[in-house]
Amino acid sequence: MAVKIRLARMGSKKKPYYRIVAADARSPRDGRFLERLGTYDPAAEKVVLDSPRLAYWRGVGAQPTSTVLRLLRRAEAPAQV
């Protein structure tokens, strides 16, 4: 089973809110997932991560999508003043 770390869209119309999830690559975008790893709020540009669980999934071979990889890099970088 190939596992992807990707975004699942939540929220209402015109006000998106995303969950960062570990999901089977064959499941639909907002469908079944294995575990919730964090959230991303584009309105506030805020990323909240469950770092130990994210490290676990990356350790067992889960591949993040390009969008999630960009969010992870942004969350790890120190804030620019």
C-alpha positions in Angstrom: 0.0 0.0 0.0 1.5 3.3 -1.1 0.9 6.1 1.5 0.8 9.8 0.7 0.9 12.7 3.0 -1.5 15.1 1.5 -4.2 17.8 2.1 -7.9 17.1 2.6 -10.2 20.1 2.1 -12.6 21.1 4.9 -14.5 24.3 5.6 -17.2 25.9 3.7 -17.5 27.4 0.2 -14.9 30.2 -0.3 -13.4 29.6 3.1 -11.1 26.5 2.7 -9.4 24.9 5.6 -7.2 21.9 5.1 -6.2 18.8 7.2 -2.8 17.3 6.6 -3.4 13.5 6.5 -1.7 10.3 5.8 -3.8 8.4 3.2 -3.7 5.5 0.8 -2.7 6.9 -2.6 -5.8 5.3 -4.1 -8.4 7.0 -1.9 -10.1 10.2 -3.0 -8.9 13.6 -1.8 -11.5 14.1 0.9 -12.1 10.4 1.4 -10.8 7.9 3.8 -7.4 8.5 5.5 -5.2 6.7 7.9 -4.3 9.4 10.3 -4.6 13.2 10.8 -1.2 14.8 11.0 -2.0 18.5 11.2 -3.9 21.4 9.8 -3.4 24.3 7.4 -5.4 27.5 7.4 -4.6 29.5 4.3 -6.6 32.6 5.5 -4.3 32.9 8.5 -1.3 31.2 6.8 -1.0 29.0 9.8 0.4 25.4 9.8 0.0 23.2 12.9 1.8 19.8 12.8 1.9 16.7 14.9 5.7 16.3 14.5 6.2 12.9 16.1 3.5 11.3 14.0 4.7 13.1 10.8 8.2 11.8 11.5 6.8 8.3 12.0 5.0 8.3 8.6 8.0 9.7 6.8 10.1 7.0 8.4 7.9 4.2 7.2 8.0 5.5 3.6 5.0 7.9 3.2 5.7 10.4 0.4 4.4 14.0 0.9 2.8 15.7 -2.1 4.6 18.8 -3.5 2.1 21.1 -1.7 2.6 19.5 1.7 6.4 19.5 1.2 6.3 23.2 0.6 4.1 23.7 3.8 6.5 21.5 5.8 9.5 23.6 4.7 7.6 26.8 5.6 6.7 25.4 9.0 10.3 24.4 9.8 11.8 27.7 8.7 12.2 30.4 11.4 9.8 33.3 11.1 11.1 36.2 9.1 11.0 39.6 10.9 
